[in-house]
């Protein structure tokens, strides 16, 4: 079970970090247009490349999890990514988070603890 928890936490962290990089990439994009120039300009957006690499790594971990562990506990474990995302919002983006969301994070963590309890 410990191996499952560690791999799931890594997968969730990669997923959340990939989304952080996607947000940073989006902030650096010019206004969207269906032109080759716009798409070519994205080749210089290193945050976009980082987001892609992190999300691919998260997907590889996810395939490993799906192959080796029951889906009934694997899928709910992905909710930990929401917790990592909330922490990134507060720490990296300095977003205010109301009490309701912190209660939601507590409920997610409580649910995950119930899932992995033998």
C-alpha positions as CSV (number, residue, x, y, z in Angstrom):
1,X,0.0,0.0,0.0
2,X,2.9,2.4,0.7
3,X,4.1,2.0,-2.9
4,X,0.7,2.9,-4.1
5,X,0.4,6.0,-1.9
6,X,3.9,7.2,-2.9
7,X,3.3,6.7,-6.7
8,X,-0.2,8.3,-6.4
9,X,1.2,11.3,-4.6
10,X,4.0,11.7,-7.3
11,X,1.4,11.4,-10.0
12,X,-0.9,14.0,-8.4
13,X,2.0,16.4,-7.8
14,X,3.1,16.0,-11.5
15,X,-0.5,16.7,-12.6
16,X,-0.8,19.8,-10.4
17,X,2.6,21.1,-11.4
18,X,1.7,20.5,-15.0
19,X,-1.4,22.7,-14.6
20,X,0.7,25.4,-12.8
21,X,3.0,25.4,-15.8
22,X,0.0,25.6,-18.1
23,X,-1.3,28.7,-16.3
24,X,2.2,30.3,-16.5
25,X,2.3,29.4,-20.2
26,X,-1.2,30.9,-20.8
27,X,-0.2,34.1,-19.1
28,X,2.7,34.5,-21.6
29,X,0.7,33.8,-24.8
30,X,-0.3,36.5,-27.2
31,X,-4.0,36.8,-28.1
32,X,-5.0,33.6,-29.8
33,X,-5.3,33.5,-33.6
34,X,-5.5,30.7,-36.1
35,X,-2.3,31.7,-37.8
36,X,1.0,29.9,-38.3
37,X,2.8,32.9,-36.7
38,X,0.8,32.4,-33.5
39,X,1.6,28.7,-33.3
40,X,5.2,29.3,-34.2
41,X,5.4,31.8,-31.4
42,X,4.4,29.2,-28.9
43,X,7.6,27.2,-29.7
44,X,9.4,29.8,-27.6
45,X,7.0,29.4,-24.6
46,X,9.1,27.2,-22.4
47,X,6.3,27.0,-19.8
48,X,4.2,25.3,-22.4
49,X,6.9,22.7,-23.1
50,X,7.3,22.2,-19.3
51,X,3.5,21.7,-18.9
52,X,3.5,19.1,-21.7
53,X,6.5,17.2,-20.2
54,X,5.0,17.2,-16.7
55,X,1.6,16.1,-17.9
56,X,3.1,13.3,-20.0
57,X,5.1,12.2,-16.9
58,X,1.8,12.2,-14.9
59,X,0.1,10.1,-17.5
60,X,2.9,7.6,-17.5
61,X,2.6,7.3,-13.7
62,X,-1.2,7.0,-14.2
63,X,-0.8,4.1,-16.6
64,X,1.4,2.4,-14.1
65,X,-1.1,2.9,-11.3
66,X,-4.0,1.6,-13.5
67,X,-2.0,-1.5,-14.4
68,X,-1.0,-2.5,-10.9
69,X,-3.7,-1.2,-8.5
70,X,-7.5,-1.4,-8.2
71,X,-9.3,1.4,-10.1
72,X,-11.7,1.8,-7.2
73,X,-9.0,3.3,-5.0
74,X,-6.7,4.6,-7.8
75,X,-9.1,7.0,-9.3
76,X,-10.2,8.7,-6.0
77,X,-6.5,9.2,-5.2
78,X,-6.2,11.6,-8.0
79,X,-8.2,14.1,-5.9
80,X,-5.0,14.8,-4.1
81,X,-4.1,16.9,-7.2
82,X,-6.8,19.4,-6.1
83,X,-5.0,19.8,-2.7
84,X,-1.7,20.4,-4.5
85,X,-3.4,22.9,-6.8
86,X,-4.9,24.8,-3.9
87,X,-1.4,25.0,-2.3
88,X,0.1,26.3,-5.5
89,X,-2.7,28.9,-5.8
90,X,-1.8,30.2,-2.4
91,X,2.0,29.9,-2.5
92,X,2.8,30.7,-6.1
93,X,-0.1,32.8,-7.3
94,X,-0.9,34.5,-4.0
95,X,-4.6,33.9,-4.5
96,X,-6.9,34.4,-1.5
97,X,-8.7,31.2,-0.6
98,X,-11.9,31.3,1.5
99,X,-12.6,29.1,4.4
100,X,-15.1,27.0,2.4
101,X,-12.3,25.8,0.1
102,X,-10.1,24.9,3.0
103,X,-12.9,22.8,4.4
104,X,-13.1,21.1,1.0
105,X,-9.4,20.4,1.1
106,X,-9.7,18.9,4.6
107,X,-12.6,16.7,3.4
108,X,-10.5,15.5,0.4
109,X,-7.6,14.7,2.7
110,X,-9.9,12.9,5.1
111,X,-11.4,10.9,2.3
112,X,-8.0,9.9,0.9
113,X,-6.9,8.7,4.4
114,X,-10.1,6.6,4.6
115,X,-9.2,5.1,1.2
116,X,-5.7,4.0,2.0
117,X,-6.4,2.8,5.5
118,X,-6.0,-1.0,5.6
